[in-house]
Amino acid sequence: MRSRRKGRKLGRKTAHRLAMLNNLAMSLLEHGRITTTVDRAKEASRLSHKLITIAKSGTLHDRRNASAYIKKASVLKRLFEDIAPILKNRAGGYTRILKLGPRRGDGAEKALLELVEIPKTKAQIEAENKEDDKRTA
């Protein structure tokens, strides 16, 4: 009988894989959506679910636990102040994975990983305001 392995190896050594997944989860929380391969999206989704669940209680201990994975202070602040309150009443299912088809270079299956209820960043709000100004002018 085969032993059940927790997670995918993704063709990387352990330290590289963990760093890559931390960066993917951090980018997801920062931008609200990322494009990557299906397997990476599934693993990054698992990690981001854990981080959002940690952030929902919002204690100092949880903030320090999350900072072990998220190295940018701005993303950590966004997680605890913007994302977690919006998803507070949700029991799970914070992300969705949409398959985009094969990648042109190597044929790997691409996917869009996004937060279900995306809070807008300041940059996104400013871009929308610029578009509105252009339309009215």
N, CA, C and O atoms as CSV, one atom per row, in Angstrom:
chain,resi,resn,atom,element,x,y,z
A,1,MET,N,N,0.840,-1.185,0.000
A,1,MET,CA,C,0.000,0.000,0.000
A,1,MET,C,C,0.882,1.245,0.000
A,1,MET,O,O,1.847,1.335,0.759
A,2,ARG,N,N,0.537,2.208,-0.865
A,2,ARG,CA,C,1.320,3.434,-0.959
A,2,ARG,C,C,1.000,4.364,0.196
A,2,ARG,O,O,-0.144,4.454,0.642
A,3,SER,N,N,2.018,5.047,0.671
A,3,SER,CA,C,1.763,6.045,1.705
A,3,SER,C,C,1.255,7.316,1.034
A,3,SER,O,O,1.658,7.651,-0.080
A,4,ARG,N,N,0.382,8.002,1.717
A,4,ARG,CA,C,-0.184,9.226,1.146
A,4,ARG,C,C,0.739,10.389,1.440
A,4,ARG,O,O,1.074,10.663,2.592
A,5,ARG,N,N,1.143,11.061,0.389
A,5,ARG,CA,C,2.034,12.200,0.505
A,5,ARG,C,C,1.179,13.462,0.612
A,5,ARG,O,O,0.156,13.583,-0.062
A,6,LYS,N,N,1.590,14.376,1.439
A,6,LYS,CA,C,0.851,15.619,1.605
A,6,LYS,C,C,1.365,16.634,0.587
A,6,LYS,O,O,2.481,17.138,0.712
A,7,GLY,N,N,0.554,16.925,-0.405
A,7,GLY,CA,C,0.921,17.941,-1.391
A,7,GLY,C,C,1.714,17.387,-2.554
A,7,GLY,O,O,2.151,16.236,-2.546
A,8,ARG,N,N,1.892,18.238,-3.561
A,8,ARG,CA,C,2.630,17.879,-4.763
A,8,ARG,C,C,4.070,18.353,-4.647
A,8,ARG,O,O,4.357,19.319,-3.940
A,9,LYS,N,N,4.971,17.672,-5.340
A,9,LYS,CA,C,6.375,18.072,-5.291
A,9,LYS,C,C,6.713,19.140,-6.319
A,9,LYS,O,O,7.659,19.904,-6.127
A,10,LEU,N,N,5.958,19.202,-7.404
A,10,LEU,CA,C,6.096,20.237,-8.424
A,10,LEU,C,C,7.482,20.312,-9.060
A,10,LEU,O,O,7.866,21.357,-9.586
A,11,GLY,N,N,8.226,19.222,-9.016
A,11,GLY,CA,C,9.531,19.178,-9.667
A,11,GLY,C,C,10.577,20.068,-9.017
A,11,GLY,O,O,11.530,20.479,-9.679
A,12,ARG,N,N,10.420,20.368,-7.757
A,12,ARG,CA,C,11.339,21.257,-7.044
A,12,ARG,C,C,11.818,20.569,-5.777
A,12,ARG,O,O,11.155,19.676,-5.249
A,13,LYS,N,N,12.978,20.997,-5.298
A,13,LYS,CA,C,13.421,20.555,-3.984
A,13,LYS,C,C,12.589,21.290,-2.933
A,13,LYS,O,O,11.947,22.298,-3.228
A,14,THR,N,N,12.609,20.781,-1.722
A,14,THR,CA,C,11.691,21.255,-0.686
A,14,THR,C,C,11.785,22.756,-0.442
A,14,THR,O,O,10.760,23.437,-0.429
A,15,ALA,N,N,12.986,23.283,-0.249
A,15,ALA,CA,C,13.138,24.705,0.063
A,15,ALA,C,C,12.649,25.572,-1.091
A,15,ALA,O,O,11.981,26.584,-0.875
A,16,HIS,N,N,12.981,25.174,-2.313
A,16,HIS,CA,C,12.558,25.933,-3.493
A,16,HIS,C,C,11.037,25.890,-3.637
A,16,HIS,O,O,10.410,26.906,-3.940
A,17,ARG,N,N,10.448,24.718,-3.422
A,17,ARG,CA,C,9.001,24.557,-3.538
A,17,ARG,C,C,8.272,25.409,-2.507
A,17,ARG,O,O,7.296,26.081,-2.839
A,18,LEU,N,N,8.733,25.388,-1.273
A,18,LEU,CA,C,8.080,26.167,-0.221
A,18,LEU,C,C,8.191,27.667,-0.489
A,18,LEU,O,O,7.232,28.409,-0.277
A,19,ALA,N,N,9.350,28.112,-0.950
A,19,ALA,CA,C,9.529,29.530,-1.276
A,19,ALA,C,C,8.619,29.929,-2.431
A,19,ALA,O,O,8.015,31.001,-2.406
A,20,MET,N,N,8.519,29.072,-3.439
A,20,MET,CA,C,7.674,29.359,-4.589
A,20,MET,C,C,6.200,29.451,-4.170
A,20,MET,O,O,5.492,30.361,-4.602
A,21,LEU,N,N,5.739,28.525,-3.341
A,21,LEU,CA,C,4.347,28.533,-2.899
A,21,LEU,C,C,4.046,29.742,-2.013
A,21,LEU,O,O,2.965,30.325,-2.102
A,22,ASN,N,N,5.004,30.119,-1.155
A,22,ASN,CA,C,4.820,31.320,-0.342
A,22,ASN,C,C,4.676,32.546,-1.235
A,22,ASN,O,O,3.824,33.401,-0.991
A,23,ASN,N,N,5.517,32.634,-2.279
A,23,ASN,CA,C,5.455,33.771,-3.194
A,23,ASN,C,C,4.154,33.777,-3.994
A,23,ASN,O,O,3.571,34.838,-4.219
A,24,LEU,N,N,3.693,32.600,-4.426
A,24,LEU,CA,C,2.421,32.533,-5.149
A,24,LEU,C,C,1.258,32.974,-4.264
A,24,LEU,O,O,0.397,33.739,-4.699
A,25,ALA,N,N,1.232,32.492,-3.025
A,25,ALA,CA,C,0.156,32.867,-2.105
A,25,ALA,C,C,0.218,34.360,-1.789
A,25,ALA,O,O,-0.813,35.025,-1.695
A,26,MET,N,N,1.434,34.881,-1.627
A,26,MET,CA,C,1.590,36.309,-1.346
A,26,MET,C,C,1.114,37.146,-2.530
A,26,MET,O,O,0.453,38.166,-2.335
A,27,SER,N,N,1.440,36.730,-3.749
A,27,SER,CA,C,0.991,37.455,-4.939
A,27,SER,C,C,-0.527,37.392,-5.076
A,27,SER,O,O,-1.160,38.374,-5.463
A,28,LEU,N,N,-1.101,36.252,-4.761
A,28,LEU,CA,C,-2.556,36.120,-4.817
A,28,LEU,C,C,-3.223,37.083,-3.846
A,28,LEU,O,O,-4.187,37.757,-4.208
A,29,LEU,N,N,-2.727,37.154,-2.625
A,29,LEU,CA,C,-3.310,38.038,-1.627
A,29,LEU,C,C,-3.068,39.505,-1.966
A,29,LEU,O,O,-3.873,40.367,-1.614
A,30,GLU,N,N,-1.966,39.788,-2.645
A,30,GLU,CA,C,-1.643,41.167,-3.005
A,30,GLU,C,C,-2.488,41.657,-4.177
A,30,GLU,O,O,-3.011,42.771,-4.141
A,31,HIS,N,N,-2.625,40.835,-5.212
A,31,HIS,CA,C,-3.267,41.264,-6.451
A,31,HIS,C,C,-4.702,40.761,-6.614
A,31,HIS,O,O,-5.455,41.301,-7.424
A,32,GLY,N,N,-5.086,39.737,-5.858
A,32,GLY,CA,C,-6.442,39.216,-5.974
A,32,GLY,C,C,-6.576,38.089,-6.979
A,32,GLY,O,O,-7.506,37.288,-6.876
A,33,ARG,N,N,-5.679,38.002,-7.945
A,33,ARG,CA,C,-5.695,36.919,-8.926
A,33,ARG,C,C,-4.308,36.762,-9.547
A,33,ARG,O,O,-3.566,37.729,-9.715
A,34,ILE,N,N,-3.986,35.519,-9.879
A,34,ILE,CA,C,-2.719,35.228,-10.537
A,34,ILE,C,C,-2.941,34.160,-11.605
A,34,ILE,O,O,-3.892,33.382,-11.528
A,35,THR,N,N,-2.066,34.130,-12.590
A,35,THR,CA,C,-2.098,33.103,-13.624
A,35,THR,C,C,-0.881,32.215,-13.448
A,35,THR,O,O,0.244,32.709,-13.375
A,36,THR,N,N,-1.096,30.905,-13.379
A,36,THR,CA,C,-0.018,29.943,-13.186
A,36,THR,C,C,-0.482,28.603,-13.738
A,36,THR,O,O,-1.515,28.536,-14.403
A,37,THR,N,N,0.264,27.535,-13.475
A,37,THR,CA,C,-0.168,26.219,-13.927
A,37,THR,C,C,-1.211,25.657,-12.960
A,37,THR,O,O,-1.341,26.134,-11.832
A,38,VAL,N,N,-1.940,24.660,-13.398
A,38,VAL,CA,C,-3.025,24.100,-12.590
A,38,VAL,C,C,-2.501,23.506,-11.286
A,38,VAL,O,O,-3.073,23.749,-10.223
A,39,ASP,N,N,-1.413,22.726,-11.359
A,39,ASP,CA,C,-0.884,22.095,-10.146
A,39,ASP,C,C,-0.389,23.134,-9.145
A,39,ASP,O,O,-0.639,23.008,-7.946
A,40,ARG,N,N,0.308,24.152,-9.626
A,40,ARG,CA,C,0.769,25.212,-8.732
A,40,ARG,C,C,-0.412,25.967,-8.145
A,40,ARG,O,O,-0.390,26.336,-6.971
A,41,ALA,N,N,-1.433,26.198,-8.943
A,41,ALA,CA,C,-2.616,26.907,-8.456
A,41,ALA,C,C,-3.292,26.125,-7.336
A,41,ALA,O,O,-3.730,26.709,-6.345
A,42,LYS,N,N,-3.377,24.807,-7.491
A,42,LYS,CA,C,-4.012,23.985,-6.459
A,42,LYS,C,C,-3.233,24.043,-5.147
A,42,LYS,O,O,-3.825,24.131,-4.071
A,43,GLU,N,N,-1.920,23.993,-5.239
A,43,GLU,CA,C,-1.101,24.044,-4.026
A,43,GLU,C,C,-1.111,25.435,-3.399
A,43,GLU,O,O,-1.177,25.562,-2.176
A,44,ALA,N,N,-1.044,26.476,-4.225
A,44,ALA,CA,C,-1.095,27.844,-3.700
A,44,ALA,C,C,-2.457,28.121,-3.072
A,44,ALA,O,O,-2.554,28.870,-2.099
A,45,SER,N,N,-3.499,27.524,-3.623
A,45,SER,CA,C,-4.832,27.673,-3.067
A,45,SER,C,C,-4.904,27.067,-1.663
A,45,SER,O,O,-5.503,27.650,-0.759
A,46,ARG,N,N,-4.299,25.908,-1.490
A,46,ARG,CA,C,-4.276,25.270,-0.167
A,46,ARG,C,C,-3.610,26.175,0.867
A,46,ARG,O,O,-4.118,26.353,1.974
A,47,LEU,N,N,-2.455,26.747,0.484
A,47,LEU,CA,C,-1.731,27.607,1.416
A,47,LEU,C,C,-2.501,28.898,1.693
A,47,LEU,O,O,-2.566,29.345,2.838
A,48,SER,N,N,-3.078,29.491,0.663
A,48,SER,CA,C,-3.808,30.739,0.873
A,48,SER,C,C,-5.057,30.516,1.726
A,48,SER,O,O,-5.440,31.399,2.494
A,49,HIS,N,N,-5.697,29.353,1.604
A,49,HIS,CA,C,-6.839,29.029,2.473
A,49,HIS,C,C,-6.394,28.998,3.932
A,49,HIS,O,O,-7.091,29.512,4.808
A,50,LYS,N,N,-5.245,28.402,4.191
A,50,LYS,CA,C,-4.731,28.344,5.563
A,50,LYS,C,C,-4.448,29.744,6.090
A,50,LYS,O,O,-4.772,30.059,7.235
A,51,LEU,N,N,-3.834,30.595,5.242
A,51,LEU,CA,C,-3.498,31.947,5.676
A,51,LEU,C,C,-4.752,32.783,5.952
A,51,LEU,O,O,-4.798,33.532,6.928
A,52,ILE,N,N,-5.753,32.654,5.104
A,52,ILE,CA,C,-6.984,33.415,5.310
A,52,ILE,C,C,-7.695,32.939,6.576
A,52,ILE,O,O,-8.241,33.750,7.323
A,53,THR,N,N,-7.692,31.638,6.817
A,53,THR,CA,C,-8.302,31.099,8.034
A,53,THR,C,C,-7.580,31.612,9.270
A,53,THR,O,O,-8.217,31.937,10.272
A,54,ILE,N,N,-6.259,31.686,9.207
A,54,ILE,CA,C,-5.483,32.241,10.323
A,54,ILE,C,C,-5.861,33.701,10.546
A,54,ILE,O,O,-6.027,34.139,11.684
A,55,ALA,N,N,-5.996,34.448,9.455
A,55,ALA,CA,C,-6.244,35.891,9.556
A,55,ALA,C,C,-7.641,36.215,10.044
A,55,ALA,O,O,-7.868,37.322,10.534
A,56,LYS,N,N,-8.573,35.306,9.932
A,56,LYS,CA,C,-9.953,35.593,10.302
A,56,LYS,C,C,-10.106,35.895,11.790
A,56,LYS,O,O,-10.966,36.693,12.164
A,57,SER,N,N,-9.291,35.276,12.651
A,57,SER,CA,C,-9.398,35.578,14.075
A,57,SER,C,C,-8.681,36.885,14.413
A,57,SER,O,O,-9.117,37.612,15.306
A,58,GLY,N,N,-7.590,37.195,13.713
A,58,GLY,CA,C,-6.967,38.507,13.804
A,58,GLY,C,C,-6.176,38.813,15.057
A,58,GLY,O,O,-5.941,39.987,15.343
A,59,THR,N,N,-5.751,37.815,15.822
A,59,THR,CA,C,-4.961,38.090,17.014
A,59,THR,C,C,-3.509,38.343,16.642
A,59,THR,O,O,-3.088,38.070,15.518
A,60,LEU,N,N,-2.759,38.862,17.584
A,60,LEU,CA,C,-1.338,39.129,17.366
A,60,LEU,C,C,-0.589,37.824,17.082
A,60,LEU,O,O,0.307,37.782,16.239
A,61,HIS,N,N,-0.963,36.775,17.789
A,61,HIS,CA,C,-0.338,35.472,17.568
A,61,HIS,C,C,-0.570,34.998,16.132
A,61,HIS,O,O,0.344,34.479,15.491
A,62,ASP,N,N,-1.785,35.177,15.634
A,62,ASP,CA,C,-2.089,34.779,14.259
A,62,ASP,C,C,-1.347,35.635,13.253
A,62,ASP,O,O,-0.915,35.136,12.214
A,63,ARG,N,N,-1.194,36.915,13.545
A,63,ARG,CA,C,-0.449,37.805,12.652
A,63,ARG,C,C,1.017,37.361,12.558
A,63,ARG,O,O,1.615,37.389,11.482
A,64,ARG,N,N,1.572,36.959,13.674
A,64,ARG,CA,C,2.970,36.494,13.667
A,64,ARG,C,C,3.095,35.150,12.951
A,64,ARG,O,O,4.080,34.912,12.253
A,65,ASN,N,N,2.107,34.272,13.117
A,65,ASN,CA,C,2.124,33.003,12.392
A,65,ASN,C,C,2.044,33.238,10.887
A,65,ASN,O,O,2.757,32.585,10.125
A,66,ALA,N,N,1.202,34.147,10.455
A,66,ALA,CA,C,1.066,34.449,9.032
A,66,ALA,C,C,2.324,35.108,8.482
A,66,ALA,O,O,2.662,34.922,7.313
A,67,SER,N,N,3.019,35.876,9.315
A,67,SER,CA,C,4.231,36.554,8.839
A,67,SER,C,C,5.367,35.567,8.567
A,67,SER,O,O,6.359,35.924,7.932
A,68,ALA,N,N,5.227,34.334,9.041
A,68,ALA,CA,C,6.217,33.309,8.703
A,68,ALA,C,C,6.126,32.949,7.224
A,68,ALA,O,O,7.110,32.500,6.635
A,69,TYR,N,N,4.952,33.142,6.617
A,69,TYR,CA,C,4.747,32.832,5.205
A,69,TYR,C,C,4.788,34.080,4.333
A,69,TYR,O,O,5.311,34.044,3.220
A,70,ILE,N,N,4.242,35.174,4.830
A,70,ILE,CA,C,4.131,36.410,4.053
A,70,ILE,C,C,5.211,37.369,4.510
A,70,ILE,O,O,5.223,37.788,5.668
A,71,LYS,N,N,6.110,37.715,3.619
A,71,LYS,CA,C,7.257,38.538,3.982
A,71,LYS,C,C,7.033,40.027,3.770
A,71,LYS,O,O,7.755,40.840,4.347
A,72,LYS,N,N,6.046,40.410,2.953
A,72,LYS,CA,C,5.764,41.826,2.713
A,72,LYS,C,C,4.784,42.339,3.756
A,72,LYS,O,O,3.716,41.761,3.959
A,73,ALA,N,N,5.154,43.419,4.407
A,73,ALA,CA,C,4.284,43.982,5.439
A,73,ALA,C,C,2.983,44.510,4.844
A,73,ALA,O,O,1.931,44.423,5.477
A,74,SER,N,N,3.050,45.054,3.636
A,74,SER,CA,C,1.840,45.600,3.015
A,74,SER,C,C,0.821,44.498,2.698
A,74,SER,O,O,-0.385,44.710,2.822
A,75,VAL,N,N,1.312,43.321,2.289
A,75,VAL,CA,C,0.414,42.203,1.990
A,75,VAL,C,C,-0.172,41.637,3.280
A,75,VAL,O,O,-1.344,41.262,3.321
A,76,LEU,N,N,0.635,41.577,4.321
A,76,LEU,CA,C,0.151,41.097,5.619
A,76,LEU,C,C,-0.943,42.025,6.148
A,76,LEU,O,O,-1.956,41.565,6.676
A,77,LYS,N,N,-0.731,43.323,6.002
A,77,LYS,CA,C,-1.731,44.296,6.429
A,77,LYS,C,C,-3.011,44.151,5.609
A,77,LYS,O,O,-4.113,44.203,6.155
A,78,ARG,N,N,-2.860,43.967,4.290
A,78,ARG,CA,C,-4.028,43.794,3.409
A,78,ARG,C,C,-4.807,42.542,3.788
A,78,ARG,O,O,-6.038,42.552,3.797
A,79,LEU,N,N,-4.084,41.454,4.103
A,79,LEU,CA,C,-4.733,40.206,4.494
A,79,LEU,C,C,-5.581,40.399,5.746
A,79,LEU,O,O,-6.740,39.985,5.782
A,80,PHE,N,N,-5.013,41.020,6.764
A,80,PHE,CA,C,-5.703,41.136,8.043
A,80,PHE,C,C,-6.749,42.245,8.068
A,80,PHE,O,O,-7.744,42.128,8.783
A,81,GLU,N,N,-6.549,43.324,7.300
A,81,GLU,CA,C,-7.466,44.457,7.384
A,81,GLU,C,C,-8.490,44.512,6.258
A,81,GLU,O,O,-9.574,45.065,6.443
A,82,ASP,N,N,-8.166,43.947,5.084
A,82,ASP,CA,C,-9.081,44.025,3.946
A,82,ASP,C,C,-9.735,42.682,3.622
A,82,ASP,O,O,-10.957,42.596,3.504
A,83,ILE,N,N,-8.925,41.642,3.479
A,83,ILE,CA,C,-9.424,40.359,2.993
A,83,ILE,C,C,-10.169,39.581,4.079
A,83,ILE,O,O,-11.289,39.121,3.854
A,84,ALA,N,N,-9.555,39.434,5.249
A,84,ALA,CA,C,-10.153,38.622,6.316
A,84,ALA,C,C,-11.526,39.128,6.762
A,84,ALA,O,O,-12.427,38.308,6.936
A,85,PRO,N,N,-11.734,40.434,6.956
A,85,PRO,CA,C,-13.080,40.875,7.364
A,85,PRO,C,C,-14.158,40.572,6.319
A,85,PRO,O,O,-15.300,40.282,6.676
A,86,ILE,N,N,-13.805,40.638,5.039
A,86,ILE,CA,C,-14.778,40.348,3.991
A,86,ILE,C,C,-15.159,38.870,4.008
A,86,ILE,O,O,-16.319,38.519,3.793
A,87,LEU,N,N,-14.178,38.007,4.263
A,87,LEU,CA,C,-14.408,36.561,4.233
A,87,LEU,C,C,-14.712,35.986,5.615
A,87,LEU,O,O,-14.714,34.767,5.789
A,88,LYS,N,N,-14.968,36.844,6.591
A,88,LYS,CA,C,-15.170,36.407,7.974
A,88,LYS,C,C,-16.332,35.418,8.116
A,88,LYS,O,O,-16.229,34.454,8.876
A,89,ASN,N,N,-17.416,35.639,7.409
A,89,ASN,CA,C,-18.602,34.787,7.544
A,89,ASN,C,C,-18.595,33.591,6.608
A,89,ASN,O,O,-19.532,32.793,6.624
A,90,ARG,N,N,-17.570,33.453,5.802
A,90,ARG,CA,C,-17.459,32.327,4.871
A,90,ARG,C,C,-16.808,31.151,5.565
A,90,ARG,O,O,-15.807,31.322,6.262
A,91,ALA,N,N,-17.353,29.967,5.389
A,91,ALA,CA,C,-16.814,28.773,6.048
A,91,ALA,C,C,-15.623,28.178,5.293
A,91,ALA,O,O,-14.928,27.317,5.834
A,92,GLY,N,N,-15.381,28.603,4.098
A,92,GLY,CA,C,-14.282,28.078,3.285
A,92,GLY,C,C,-14.533,28.438,1.840
A,92,GLY,O,O,-15.457,29.193,1.538
A,93,GLY,N,N,-13.727,27.911,0.951
A,93,GLY,CA,C,-13.900,28.196,-0.464
A,93,GLY,C,C,-13.568,29.634,-0.795
A,93,GLY,O,O,-14.357,30.328,-1.437
A,94,TYR,N,N,-12.392,30.089,-0.357
A,94,TYR,CA,C,-12.007,31.476,-0.545
A,94,TYR,C,C,-11.452,31.749,-1.942
A,94,TYR,O,O,-11.387,32.903,-2.367
A,95,THR,N,N,-11.054,30.699,-2.656
A,95,THR,CA,C,-10.455,30.882,-3.975
A,95,THR,C,C,-11.205,30.064,-5.015
A,95,THR,O,O,-11.940,29.131,-4.692
A,96,ARG,N,N,-10.997,30.443,-6.282
A,96,ARG,CA,C,-11.522,29.636,-7.384
A,96,ARG,C,C,-10.403,29.469,-8.401
A,96,ARG,O,O,-9.555,30.346,-8.571
A,97,ILE,N,N,-10.420,28.320,-9.073
A,97,ILE,CA,C,-9.435,28.014,-10.106
A,97,ILE,C,C,-10.174,27.838,-11.423
A,97,ILE,O,O,-11.042,26.974,-11.546
A,98,LEU,N,N,-9.826,28.662,-12.405
A,98,LEU,CA,C,-10.408,28.571,-13.740
A,98,LEU,C,C,-9.325,28.118,-14.705
A,98,LEU,O,O,-8.268,28.744,-14.789
A,99,LYS,N,N,-9.575,27.044,-15.428
A,99,LYS,CA,C,-8.584,26.531,-16.371
A,99,LYS,C,C,-8.602,27.371,-17.640
A,99,LYS,O,O,-9.667,27.701,-18.162
A,100,LEU,N,N,-7.398,27.718,-18.139
A,100,LEU,CA,C,-7.263,28.617,-19.284
A,100,LEU,C,C,-6.781,27.932,-20.556
A,100,LEU,O,O,-6.728,28.564,-21.611
A,101,GLY,N,N,-6.431,26.657,-20.477
A,101,GLY,CA,C,-5.924,25.968,-21.655
A,101,GLY,C,C,-4.416,25.810,-21.582
A,101,GLY,O,O,-3.790,26.210,-20.600
A,102,PRO,N,N,-3.832,25.225,-22.626
A,102,PRO,CA,C,-2.397,24.946,-22.599
A,102,PRO,C,C,-1.546,26.204,-22.803
A,102,PRO,O,O,-1.944,27.141,-23.495
A,103,ARG,N,N,-0.370,26.193,-22.182
A,103,ARG,CA,C,0.593,27.271,-22.349
A,103,ARG,C,C,1.277,27.093,-23.690
A,103,ARG,O,O,1.524,25.960,-24.102
A,104,ARG,N,N,1.588,28.165,-24.375
A,104,ARG,CA,C,2.115,28.078,-25.720
A,104,ARG,C,C,3.500,27.429,-25.786
A,104,ARG,O,O,3.770,26.647,-26.697
A,105,GLY,N,N,4.358,27.739,-24.854
A,105,GLY,CA,C,5.736,27.254,-24.925
A,105,GLY,C,C,5.892,25.764,-24.710
A,105,GLY,O,O,6.534,25.089,-25.515
A,106,ASP,N,N,5.319,25.239,-23.642
A,106,ASP,CA,C,5.536,23.833,-23.307
A,106,ASP,C,C,4.257,23.013,-23.186
A,106,ASP,O,O,4.322,21.815,-22.911
A,107,GLY,N,N,3.111,23.627,-23.383
A,107,GLY,CA,C,1.855,22.888,-23.349
A,107,GLY,C,C,1.326,22.615,-21.956
A,107,GLY,O,O,0.366,21.860,-21.803
A,108,ALA,N,N,1.936,23.219,-20.922
A,108,ALA,CA,C,1.441,23.022,-19.567
A,108,ALA,C,C,0.068,23.667,-19.423
A,108,ALA,O,O,-0.181,24.735,-19.983
A,109,GLU,N,N,-0.815,23.025,-18.679
A,109,GLU,CA,C,-2.174,23.529,-18.494
A,109,GLU,C,C,-2.141,24.763,-17.581
A,109,GLU,O,O,-1.694,24.671,-16.438
A,110,LYS,N,N,-2.609,25.907,-18.074
A,110,LYS,CA,C,-2.625,27.150,-17.307
A,110,LYS,C,C,-3.944,27.296,-16.561
A,110,LYS,O,O,-4.968,26.730,-16.946
A,111,ALA,N,N,-3.888,28.074,-15.479
A,111,ALA,CA,C,-5.087,28.317,-14.686
A,111,ALA,C,C,-5.041,29.721,-14.109
A,111,ALA,O,O,-3.970,30.286,-13.886
A,112,LEU,N,N,-6.217,30.268,-13.875
A,112,LEU,CA,C,-6.361,31.545,-13.202
A,112,LEU,C,C,-6.824,31.245,-11.784
A,112,LEU,O,O,-7.882,30.652,-11.579
A,113,LEU,N,N,-6.028,31.657,-10.817
A,113,LEU,CA,C,-6.367,31.475,-9.405
A,113,LEU,C,C,-6.768,32.835,-8.868
A,113,LEU,O,O,-5.993,33.789,-8.944
A,114,GLU,N,N,-7.981,32.931,-8.323
A,114,GLU,CA,C,-8.435,34.224,-7.831
A,114,GLU,C,C,-9.220,34.065,-6.541
A,114,GLU,O,O,-9.790,33.012,-6.254
A,115,LEU,N,N,-9.231,35.148,-5.774
A,115,LEU,CA,C,-10.054,35.190,-4.574
A,115,LEU,C,C,-11.511,35.317,-4.983
A,115,LEU,O,O,-11.824,35.989,-5.966
A,116,VAL,N,N,-12.393,34.685,-4.246
A,116,VAL,CA,C,-13.802,34.668,-4.619
A,116,VAL,C,C,-14.409,36.062,-4.519
A,116,VAL,O,O,-15.065,36.515,-5.456
A,117,GLU,N,N,-14.205,36.735,-3.424
A,117,GLU,CA,C,-14.712,38.090,-3.229
A,117,GLU,C,C,-13.498,39.013,-3.182
A,117,GLU,O,O,-12.924,39.248,-2.119
A,118,ILE,N,N,-13.115,39.534,-4.348
A,118,ILE,CA,C,-11.866,40.281,-4.456
A,118,ILE,C,C,-12.057,41.711,-3.949
A,118,ILE,O,O,-12.837,42.473,-4.520
A,119,PRO,N,N,-11.343,42.078,-2.873
A,119,PRO,CA,C,-11.334,43.485,-2.502
A,119,PRO,C,C,-10.376,44.224,-3.433
A,119,PRO,O,O,-9.293,43.723,-3.734
A,120,LYS,N,N,-10.766,45.401,-3.884
A,120,LYS,CA,C,-9.948,46.134,-4.846
A,120,LYS,C,C,-8.780,46.817,-4.152
A,120,LYS,O,O,-8.908,47.308,-3.030
A,121,THR,N,N,-7.631,46.842,-4.840
A,121,THR,CA,C,-6.465,47.538,-4.328
A,121,THR,C,C,-6.555,49.007,-4.713
A,121,THR,O,O,-7.380,49.385,-5.545
A,122,LYS,N,N,-5.713,49.830,-4.115
A,122,LYS,CA,C,-5.697,51.258,-4.433
A,122,LYS,C,C,-5.354,51.471,-5.899
A,122,LYS,O,O,-5.924,52.347,-6.551
A,123,ALA,N,N,-4.422,50.672,-6.421
A,123,ALA,CA,C,-4.021,50.804,-7.826
A,123,ALA,C,C,-5.193,50.495,-8.762
A,123,ALA,O,O,-5.373,51.173,-9.773
A,124,GLN,N,N,-5.985,49.483,-8.433
A,124,GLN,CA,C,-7.140,49.147,-9.262
A,124,GLN,C,C,-8.190,50.249,-9.221
A,124,GLN,O,O,-8.796,50.562,-10.245
A,125,ILE,N,N,-8.410,50.836,-8.057
A,125,ILE,CA,C,-9.384,51.919,-7.933
A,125,ILE,C,C,-8.920,53.138,-8.732
A,125,ILE,O,O,-9.719,53.779,-9.415
A,126,GLU,N,N,-7.616,53.458,-8.641
A,126,GLU,CA,C,-7.077,54.594,-9.390
A,126,GLU,C,C,-7.190,54.364,-10.895
A,126,GLU,O,O,-7.511,55.289,-11.642
A,127,ALA,N,N,-6.926,53.133,-11.345
A,127,ALA,CA,C,-7.024,52.824,-12.769
A,127,ALA,C,C,-8.462,52.977,-13.255
A,127,ALA,O,O,-8.694,53.488,-14.351
A,128,GLU,N,N,-9.427,52.538,-12.451
A,128,GLU,CA,C,-10.832,52.700,-12.824
A,128,GLU,C,C,-11.221,54.168,-12.881
A,128,GLU,O,O,-11.974,54.577,-13.764
A,129,ASN,N,N,-10.710,54.970,-11.939
A,129,ASN,CA,C,-11.008,56.399,-11.943
A,129,ASN,C,C,-10.438,57.074,-13.185
A,129,ASN,O,O,-11.082,57.950,-13.762
A,130,LYS,N,N,-9.235,56.675,-13.604
A,130,LYS,CA,C,-8.630,57.230,-14.814
A,130,LYS,C,C,-9.458,56.877,-16.047
A,130,LYS,O,O,-9.650,57.711,-16.933
A,131,GLU,N,N,-9.948,55.629,-16.100
A,131,GLU,CA,C,-10.777,55.208,-17.227
A,131,GLU,C,C,-12.083,56.002,-17.260
A,131,GLU,O,O,-12.549,56.396,-18.329
A,132,ASP,N,N,-12.672,56.235,-16.077
A,132,ASP,CA,C,-13.902,57.017,-16.016
A,132,ASP,C,C,-13.672,58.457,-16.465
A,132,ASP,O,O,-14.513,59.050,-17.139
A,133,ASP,N,N,-12.502,59.021,-16.076
A,133,ASP,CA,C,-12.178,60.379,-16.496
A,133,ASP,C,C,-12.012,60.475,-18.005
A,133,ASP,O,O,-12.426,61.459,-18.618
A,134,LYS,N,N,-11.407,59.454,-18.606
A,134,LYS,CA,C,-11.211,59.438,-20.052
A,134,LYS,C,C,-12.554,59.348,-20.783
A,134,LYS,O,O,-12.749,59.978,-21.822
A,135,ARG,N,N,-13.469,58.563,-20.231
A,135,ARG,CA,C,-14.792,58.398,-20.859
A,135,ARG,C,C,-15.608,59.674,-20.804
A,135,ARG,O,O,-16.308,60.008,-21.760
A,136,THR,N,N,-15.523,60.390,-19.693
A,136,THR,CA,C,-16.307,61.610,-19.540
A,136,THR,C,C,-15.699,62.798,-20.271
A,136,THR,O,O,-16.406,63.746,-20.611
A,137,ALA,N,N,-14.393,62.755,-20.515
A,137,ALA,CA,C,-13.724,63.888,-21.188
A,137,ALA,C,C,-13.963,63.897,-22.681
A,137,ALA,O,O,-13.470,64.782,-23.380
